Amino acid sequence: MNQEKVSPIKITRDGSVTIVRLACDENRNSLTQDMRNLIAATFHELEADVDCRAVYLTGSGQSFCSGGDLPMLKNEMDPWSTHVRFNRTAQWLTALIRFRKPIVVGVNGYAIGGGFGLSLVGDTIVAAESAQMMAGFFRLGVIPDIGVMYNLPRLIGLARARSFIFENKTWSGKEAVENGVASAVVPDDRLDEECLKRAHAFADGPVETMGLAKWLMGRTFESSMDDMMAFENLGQSLAFTSQAFQAGLDGLMNKKKPDFPAASERETFVKVARARKKAK
């Protein structure tokens, strides 16, 4: 008798916030090929979904994500298989780092190796008291991957990043806050509540403008001051034409809270996306 395959990711909606929950407890949400493919497909769809204004990414069970799938590593460690796998990883991970909507990451339990790297894609990271963040790559005799060497030094500086990785440290949620990775630590039973509160605050903001700023800030460390000023010039010229700017300016001048979600609905690209969605 064929059994229906259970997805390793559960996707639910809470208003304009999409909850993406890694849900493969039997292998502690490790990055199997199925998990990688589904993460890539999910965020690709959410990028174009005008009903999604922010994402809450978390895990189920005792782990956020335990990193690489050990059976896969054992069976696919030849140079060509490794090259193909990491070429694919670079595509979906880069898209995730540059995702044009706010991402709140809630770290429950273990975030190890590539799972720690995955947690760093959050625009804000909240750790549960049970959180245990570790790099752990050198225990396996490999270099850090899943964006750790790109994101971690940018978040906390090169010296602290080196110390964390080379000394095989493990950070609790409290230590993650102290070291500048997480913005808050909360009791486990309040993680979803806190992260959803933050995600909804993002969703109520000028999401398109925030996405533009996120896209430009991603170029800060590779660009000269002149280039960043040029990016700022062009980005602001675009932002000033947005409905979000009109709503924000009206709110400031008339001392009222701007309705940014309603402003988004007036954007042409949103109207076109809704028309296409309705036509399907």
C-alpha atoms as a printed R data frame, in Angstrom:
    type eleno elety resid chain resno      x      y       z
1   ATOM     1    CA   MET     A     1  0.000  0.000   0.000
2   ATOM     2    CA   ASN     A     2  1.437  3.352  -1.056
3   ATOM     3    CA   GLN     A     3  1.670  5.963   1.652
4   ATOM     4    CA   GLU     A     4  1.380  9.631   0.841
5   ATOM     5    CA   LYS     A     5  4.730 11.361   1.153
6   ATOM     6    CA   VAL     A     6  4.795 13.819   4.019
7   ATOM     7    CA   SER     A     7  6.266 17.209   3.166
8   ATOM     8    CA   PRO     A     8  9.262 18.263   5.304
9   ATOM     9    CA   ILE     A     9  7.921 21.827   5.293
10  ATOM    10    CA   LYS     A    10  4.586 23.094   6.604
11  ATOM    11    CA   ILE     A    11  3.278 26.361   5.182
12  ATOM    12    CA   THR     A    12  0.463 28.271   6.880
13  ATOM    13    CA   ARG     A    13 -0.877 31.803   6.771
14  ATOM    14    CA   ASP     A    14 -1.532 34.263   9.556
15  ATOM    15    CA   GLY     A    15 -3.052 37.169   7.693
16  ATOM    16    CA   SER     A    16 -0.387 38.770   5.523
17  ATOM    17    CA   VAL     A    17  2.391 36.745   7.194
18  ATOM    18    CA   THR     A    18  3.382 33.356   5.792
19  ATOM    19    CA   ILE     A    19  4.723 30.841   8.298
20  ATOM    20    CA   VAL     A    20  7.328 28.466   6.854
21  ATOM    21    CA   ARG     A    21  8.023 25.720   9.376
22  ATOM    22    CA   LEU     A    22 10.684 23.071   8.811
23  ATOM    23    CA   ALA     A    23  8.885 19.940   9.950
24  ATOM    24    CA   CYS     A    24 10.947 16.785   9.576
25  ATOM    25    CA   ASP     A    25 11.439 15.896  13.232
26  ATOM    26    CA   GLU     A    26 12.857 12.433  12.569
27  ATOM    27    CA   ASN     A    27 16.084 13.896  11.161
28  ATOM    28    CA   ARG     A    28 15.983 17.157  13.149
29  ATOM    29    CA   ASN     A    29 15.086 19.193  10.047
30  ATOM    30    CA   SER     A    30 18.384 18.461   8.319
31  ATOM    31    CA   LEU     A    31 19.041 19.865   4.864
32  ATOM    32    CA   THR     A    32 18.129 16.860   2.755
33  ATOM    33    CA   GLN     A    33 17.767 17.407  -0.967
34  ATOM    34    CA   ASP     A    34 13.976 17.413  -0.559
35  ATOM    35    CA   MET     A    35 14.245 20.065   2.144
36  ATOM    36    CA   ARG     A    36 16.555 22.224   0.012
37  ATOM    37    CA   ASN     A    37 14.291 21.913  -3.036
38  ATOM    38    CA   LEU     A    38 11.202 22.826  -1.030
39  ATOM    39    CA   ILE     A    39 12.860 25.827   0.619
40  ATOM    40    CA   ALA     A    40 13.869 27.074  -2.827
41  ATOM    41    CA   ALA     A    41 10.413 26.509  -4.349
42  ATOM    42    CA   THR     A    42  8.567 27.977  -1.366
43  ATOM    43    CA   PHE     A    43 10.452 31.249  -1.270
44  ATOM    44    CA   HIS     A    44 10.341 31.547  -5.069
45  ATOM    45    CA   GLU     A    45  6.545 31.390  -4.898
46  ATOM    46    CA   LEU     A    46  6.325 33.756  -1.925
47  ATOM    47    CA   GLU     A    47  8.450 36.353  -3.728
48  ATOM    48    CA   ALA     A    48  5.682 36.759  -6.303
49  ATOM    49    CA   ASP     A    49  2.740 36.306  -3.908
50  ATOM    50    CA   VAL     A    50  1.267 39.754  -3.310
51  ATOM    51    CA   ASP     A    51 -0.789 38.407  -0.393
52  ATOM    52    CA   CYS     A    52  2.428 37.598   1.475
53  ATOM    53    CA   ARG     A    53  4.014 40.693   2.993
54  ATOM    54    CA   ALA     A    54  6.405 39.025   5.463
55  ATOM    55    CA   VAL     A    55  7.674 35.537   6.313
56  ATOM    56    CA   TYR     A    56  8.219 33.795   9.618
57  ATOM    57    CA   LEU     A    57 10.742 30.949   9.242
58  ATOM    58    CA   THR     A    58 11.161 28.456  12.084
59  ATOM    59    CA   GLY     A    59 11.401 24.754  12.881
60  ATOM    60    CA   SER     A    60  9.394 22.128  14.697
61  ATOM    61    CA   GLY     A    61 10.427 19.679  17.385
62  ATOM    62    CA   GLN     A    62 13.782 20.107  19.119
63  ATOM    63    CA   SER     A    63 15.661 21.682  16.218
64  ATOM    64    CA   PHE     A    64 15.456 24.650  13.931
65  ATOM    65    CA   CYS     A    65 17.771 22.828  11.521
66  ATOM    66    CA   SER     A    66 20.555 20.357  12.240
67  ATOM    67    CA   GLY     A    67 22.505 21.163   9.064
68  ATOM    68    CA   GLY     A    68 23.735 18.763   6.417
69  ATOM    69    CA   ASP     A    69 22.051 15.417   5.876
70  ATOM    70    CA   LEU     A    70 24.711 12.885   6.935
71  ATOM    71    CA   PRO     A    71 23.606  9.986   4.664
72  ATOM    72    CA   MET     A    72 23.692 12.349   1.678
73  ATOM    73    CA   LEU     A    73 27.149 13.599   2.658
74  ATOM    74    CA   LYS     A    74 28.411 10.026   2.910
75  ATOM    75    CA   ASN     A    75 26.975  8.938  -0.430
76  ATOM    76    CA   GLU     A    76 27.613 12.093  -2.465
77  ATOM    77    CA   MET     A    77 31.061 13.318  -1.403
78  ATOM    78    CA   ASP     A    78 32.862 12.923  -4.723
79  ATOM    79    CA   PRO     A    79 33.983 16.229  -6.291
80  ATOM    80    CA   TRP     A    80 31.382 16.357  -9.058
81  ATOM    81    CA   SER     A    81 28.389 15.525  -6.842
82  ATOM    82    CA   THR     A    82 29.578 18.098  -4.309
83  ATOM    83    CA   HIS     A    83 30.029 20.723  -7.027
84  ATOM    84    CA   VAL     A    84 26.538 20.150  -8.436
85  ATOM    85    CA   ARG     A    85 24.943 20.244  -4.978
86  ATOM    86    CA   PHE     A    86 26.652 23.479  -3.961
87  ATOM    87    CA   ASN     A    87 25.969 25.105  -7.306
88  ATOM    88    CA   ARG     A    88 22.271 24.503  -6.698
89  ATOM    89    CA   THR     A    89 22.627 25.652  -3.108
90  ATOM    90    CA   ALA     A    90 24.219 28.917  -4.210
91  ATOM    91    CA   GLN     A    91 21.209 29.663  -6.400
92  ATOM    92    CA   TRP     A    92 18.476 29.191  -3.807
93  ATOM    93    CA   LEU     A    93 20.497 30.573  -0.899
94  ATOM    94    CA   THR     A    94 21.429 33.749  -2.768
95  ATOM    95    CA   ALA     A    95 17.763 34.237  -3.658
96  ATOM    96    CA   LEU     A    96 16.859 33.727   0.000
97  ATOM    97    CA   ILE     A    97 19.467 36.217   1.235
98  ATOM    98    CA   ARG     A    98 18.139 38.748  -1.301
99  ATOM    99    CA   PHE     A    99 14.468 37.919  -0.709
100 ATOM   100    CA   ARG     A   100 12.594 41.177  -1.215
101 ATOM   101    CA   LYS     A   101 10.237 40.786   1.749
102 ATOM   102    CA   PRO     A   102 11.066 40.858   5.472
103 ATOM   103    CA   ILE     A   103 12.001 37.518   7.052
104 ATOM   104    CA   VAL     A   104 11.752 36.856  10.784
105 ATOM   105    CA   VAL     A   105 13.630 33.733  11.899
106 ATOM   106    CA   GLY     A   106 12.666 31.975  15.124
107 ATOM   107    CA   VAL     A   107 15.416 29.610  16.314
108 ATOM   108    CA   ASN     A   108 13.963 26.789  18.375
109 ATOM   109    CA   GLY     A   109 16.486 24.305  19.743
110 ATOM   110    CA   TYR     A   110 19.476 23.359  17.630
111 ATOM   111    CA   ALA     A   111 20.788 25.389  14.695
112 ATOM   112    CA   ILE     A   112 23.920 23.531  13.651
113 ATOM   113    CA   GLY     A   113 26.289 23.958  10.699
114 ATOM   114    CA   GLY     A   114 24.237 24.688   7.609
115 ATOM   115    CA   GLY     A   115 21.202 25.099   9.865
116 ATOM   116    CA   PHE     A   116 22.998 27.920  11.644
117 ATOM   117    CA   GLY     A   117 23.780 29.380   8.216
118 ATOM   118    CA   LEU     A   118 20.106 29.153   7.254
119 ATOM   119    CA   SER     A   119 19.088 31.051  10.387
120 ATOM   120    CA   LEU     A   120 21.294 33.993   9.359
121 ATOM   121    CA   VAL     A   121 19.041 34.866   6.389
122 ATOM   122    CA   GLY     A   122 16.623 36.509   8.827
123 ATOM   123    CA   ASP     A   123 16.237 40.267   8.802
124 ATOM   124    CA   THR     A   124 15.685 39.795  12.502
125 ATOM   125    CA   ILE     A   125 16.407 36.637  14.493
126 ATOM   126    CA   VAL     A   126 14.666 35.688  17.721
127 ATOM   127    CA   ALA     A   127 16.068 32.829  19.796
128 ATOM   128    CA   ALA     A   128 14.151 30.586  22.124
129 ATOM   129    CA   GLU     A   129 15.707 29.879  25.510
130 ATOM   130    CA   SER     A   130 16.361 26.341  24.251
131 ATOM   131    CA   ALA     A   131 18.341 27.619  21.255
132 ATOM   132    CA   GLN     A   132 21.781 26.128  20.718
133 ATOM   133    CA   MET     A   133 23.651 27.743  17.831
134 ATOM   134    CA   MET     A   134 26.890 26.216  16.632
135 ATOM   135    CA   ALA     A   135 28.971 26.161  13.482
136 ATOM   136    CA   GLY     A   136 30.491 22.719  13.990
137 ATOM   137    CA   PHE     A   137 32.041 22.503  10.534
138 ATOM   138    CA   PHE     A   138 35.561 21.855  11.757
139 ATOM   139    CA   ARG     A   139 34.354 18.876  13.810
140 ATOM   140    CA   LEU     A   140 33.546 17.339  10.427
141 ATOM   141    CA   GLY     A   141 36.728 18.552   8.745
142 ATOM   142    CA   VAL     A   142 34.994 20.867   6.263
143 ATOM   143    CA   ILE     A   143 34.779 24.618   5.769
144 ATOM   144    CA   PRO     A   144 31.696 26.649   6.780
145 ATOM   145    CA   ASP     A   145 28.976 26.745   4.144
146 ATOM   146    CA   ILE     A   146 25.322 27.800   3.622
147 ATOM   147    CA   GLY     A   147 26.435 31.429   3.638
148 ATOM   148    CA   VAL     A   148 28.074 31.408   7.088
149 ATOM   149    CA   MET     A   149 31.359 32.919   5.853
150 ATOM   150    CA   TYR     A   150 29.402 35.633   4.016
151 ATOM   151    CA   ASN     A   151 26.734 36.537   6.569
152 ATOM   152    CA   LEU     A   152 28.337 36.006   9.981
153 ATOM   153    CA   PRO     A   153 31.297 38.452   9.611
154 ATOM   154    CA   ARG     A   154 28.879 41.077   8.309
155 ATOM   155    CA   LEU     A   155 26.630 40.635  11.327
156 ATOM   156    CA   ILE     A   156 29.206 40.511  14.135
157 ATOM   157    CA   GLY     A   157 32.608 41.396  12.666
158 ATOM   158    CA   LEU     A   158 35.449 39.193  11.479
159 ATOM   159    CA   ALA     A   159 37.169 38.706  14.849
160 ATOM   160    CA   ARG     A   160 34.092 37.390  16.652
161 ATOM   161    CA   ALA     A   161 33.109 35.292  13.634
162 ATOM   162    CA   ARG     A   162 36.547 33.662  13.577
163 ATOM   163    CA   SER     A   163 36.427 33.001  17.308
164 ATOM   164    CA   PHE     A   164 32.989 31.382  17.068
165 ATOM   165    CA   ILE     A   165 33.897 29.172  14.099
166 ATOM   166    CA   PHE     A   166 37.505 28.228  14.907
167 ATOM   167    CA   GLU     A   167 36.838 27.513  18.573
168 ATOM   168    CA   ASN     A   168 33.751 25.407  17.762
169 ATOM   169    CA   LYS     A   169 31.686 27.475  20.173
170 ATOM   170    CA   THR     A   170 28.046 26.901  20.984
171 ATOM   171    CA   TRP     A   171 25.868 29.906  21.757
172 ATOM   172    CA   SER     A   172 22.737 29.797  23.833
173 ATOM   173    CA   GLY     A   173 19.933 32.153  22.903
174 ATOM   174    CA   LYS     A   174 21.208 34.651  25.469
175 ATOM   175    CA   GLU     A   175 24.746 34.448  24.059
176 ATOM   176    CA   ALA     A   176 23.418 34.870  20.514
177 ATOM   177    CA   VAL     A   177 21.868 38.168  21.619
178 ATOM   178    CA   GLU     A   178 25.036 39.243  23.423
179 ATOM   179    CA   ASN     A   179 27.105 38.524  20.301
180 ATOM   180    CA   GLY     A   180 24.812 40.464  17.990
181 ATOM   181    CA   VAL     A   181 23.263 37.593  16.018
182 ATOM   182    CA   ALA     A   182 19.804 37.473  17.625
183 ATOM   183    CA   SER     A   183 17.755 40.507  18.582
184 ATOM   184    CA   ALA     A   184 15.929 38.843  21.481
185 ATOM   185    CA   VAL     A   185 15.639 35.650  23.500
186 ATOM   186    CA   VAL     A   186 12.239 34.479  24.739
187 ATOM   187    CA   PRO     A   187 10.791 31.415  26.503
188 ATOM   188    CA   ASP     A   188 10.131 28.553  24.094
189 ATOM   189    CA   ASP     A   189  6.359 28.795  24.474
190 ATOM   190    CA   ARG     A   190  6.471 32.450  23.434
191 ATOM   191    CA   LEU     A   191  8.690 32.092  20.349
192 ATOM   192    CA   ASP     A   192  5.867 31.941  17.795
193 ATOM   193    CA   GLU     A   193  3.992 34.769  19.478
194 ATOM   194    CA   GLU     A   194  7.014 37.074  19.536
195 ATOM   195    CA   CYS     A   195  8.118 36.283  16.000
196 ATOM   196    CA   LEU     A   196  4.624 36.703  14.570
197 ATOM   197    CA   LYS     A   197  4.309 40.047  16.343
198 ATOM   198    CA   ARG     A   198  7.497 41.213  14.671
199 ATOM   199    CA   ALA     A   199  6.521 39.757  11.298
200 ATOM   200    CA   HIS     A   200  3.156 41.543  11.390
201 ATOM   201    CA   ALA     A   201  4.889 44.801  12.281
202 ATOM   202    CA   PHE     A   202  7.018 44.358   9.159
203 ATOM   203    CA   ALA     A   203  3.958 43.416   7.076
204 ATOM   204    CA   ASP     A   204  2.203 46.610   8.176
205 ATOM   205    CA   GLY     A   205  5.150 48.657   6.931
206 ATOM   206    CA   PRO     A   206  6.193 49.783   3.433
207 ATOM   207    CA   VAL     A   207  7.241 46.281   2.350
208 ATOM   208    CA   GLU     A   208  8.243 47.158  -1.208
209 ATOM   209    CA   THR     A   209 10.457 50.016  -0.021
210 ATOM   210    CA   MET     A   210 11.945 47.793   2.673
211 ATOM   211    CA   GLY     A   211 12.748 45.227   0.006
212 ATOM   212    CA   LEU     A   212 14.473 47.870  -2.087
213 ATOM   213    CA   ALA     A   213 16.558 48.975   0.902
214 ATOM   214    CA   LYS     A   214 17.423 45.355   1.712
215 ATOM   215    CA   TRP     A   215 18.544 44.773  -1.881
216 ATOM   216    CA   LEU     A   216 20.785 47.844  -1.810
217 ATOM   217    CA   MET     A   217 22.227 47.214   1.666
218 ATOM   218    CA   GLY     A   218 23.338 43.801   0.465
219 ATOM   219    CA   ARG     A   219 25.888 45.584  -1.711
220 ATOM   220    CA   THR     A   220 27.367 47.740   1.060
221 ATOM   221    CA   PHE     A   221 30.495 45.731   1.799
222 ATOM   222    CA   GLU     A   222 31.465 45.226  -1.847
223 ATOM   223    CA   SER     A   223 30.789 48.773  -3.040
224 ATOM   224    CA   SER     A   224 32.606 52.068  -2.795
225 ATOM   225    CA   MET     A   225 31.064 55.061  -1.078
226 ATOM   226    CA   ASP     A   226 30.473 56.643  -4.493
227 ATOM   227    CA   ASP     A   227 28.672 53.538  -5.700
228 ATOM   228    CA   MET     A   228 26.490 53.395  -2.583
229 ATOM   229    CA   MET     A   229 25.589 57.055  -2.969
230 ATOM   230    CA   ALA     A   230 24.617 56.351  -6.581
231 ATOM   231    CA   PHE     A   231 22.513 53.358  -5.496
232 ATOM   232    CA   GLU     A   232 20.893 55.536  -2.828
233 ATOM   233    CA   ASN     A   233 20.150 58.214  -5.432
234 ATOM   234    CA   LEU     A   234 18.519 55.786  -7.852
235 ATOM   235    CA   GLY     A   235 16.706 53.861  -5.121
236 ATOM   236    CA   GLN     A   236 15.271 56.977  -3.548
237 ATOM   237    CA   SER     A   237 14.170 58.269  -6.946
238 ATOM   238    CA   LEU     A   238 12.164 55.058  -7.309
239 ATOM   239    CA   ALA     A   239 10.877 55.117  -3.709
240 ATOM   240    CA   PHE     A   240  9.548 58.649  -4.132
241 ATOM   241    CA   THR     A   241  7.262 57.404  -6.918
242 ATOM   242    CA   SER     A   242  5.711 54.695  -4.725
243 ATOM   243    CA   GLN     A   243  2.279 54.673  -3.173
244 ATOM   244    CA   ALA     A   244  4.021 53.914   0.135
245 ATOM   245    CA   PHE     A   245  5.761 57.303   0.015
246 ATOM   246    CA   GLN     A   246  2.468 59.045  -0.690
247 ATOM   247    CA   ALA     A   247  0.862 57.264   2.264
248 ATOM   248    CA   GLY     A   248  3.812 57.954   4.550
249 ATOM   249    CA   LEU     A   249  4.004 61.647   3.606
250 ATOM   250    CA   ASP     A   250  0.266 62.083   4.053
251 ATOM   251    CA   GLY     A   251  0.465 60.371   7.427
252 ATOM   252    CA   LEU     A   252  3.248 62.635   8.683
253 ATOM   253    CA   MET     A   253  1.630 65.830   7.405
254 ATOM   254    CA   ASN     A   254 -1.802 64.966   8.788
255 ATOM   255    CA   LYS     A   255 -0.576 63.254  11.967
256 ATOM   256    CA   LYS     A   256 -2.160 59.876  11.264
257 ATOM   257    CA   LYS     A   257 -0.873 56.342  10.907
258 ATOM   258    CA   PRO     A   258 -0.178 55.485   7.248
259 ATOM   259    CA   ASP     A   259 -1.912 52.433   5.815
260 ATOM   260    CA   PHE     A   260  0.956 50.869   3.888
261 ATOM   261    CA   PRO     A   261 -0.870 47.620   2.961
262 ATOM   262    CA   ALA     A   262 -3.638 49.682   1.348
263 ATOM   263    CA   ALA     A   263 -1.006 51.750  -0.451
264 ATOM   264    CA   SER     A   264  0.480 48.543  -1.877
265 ATOM   265    CA   GLU     A   265 -2.916 47.605  -3.300
266 ATOM   266    CA   ARG     A   266 -2.791 50.768  -5.419
267 ATOM   267    CA   GLU     A   267  0.510 49.820  -7.044
268 ATOM   268    CA   THR     A   268  0.184 48.784 -10.687
269 ATOM   269    CA   PHE     A   269  2.295 45.654 -10.300
270 ATOM   270    CA   VAL     A   270  0.013 44.434  -7.487
271 ATOM   271    CA   LYS     A   271 -3.094 45.053  -9.585
272 ATOM   272    CA   VAL     A   272 -1.548 43.124 -12.476
273 ATOM   273    CA   ALA     A   273 -0.533 40.238 -10.191
274 ATOM   274    CA   ARG     A   274 -4.056 40.020  -8.763
275 ATOM   275    CA   ALA     A   275 -5.592 40.046 -12.229
276 ATOM   276    CA   ARG     A   276 -3.335 37.202 -13.330
277 ATOM   277    CA   LYS     A   277 -4.100 35.250 -10.166
278 ATOM   278    CA   LYS     A   278 -7.835 35.705 -10.711
279 ATOM   279    CA   ALA     A   279 -7.551 34.591 -14.345
280 ATOM   280    CA   LYS     A   280 -5.964 31.225 -13.434
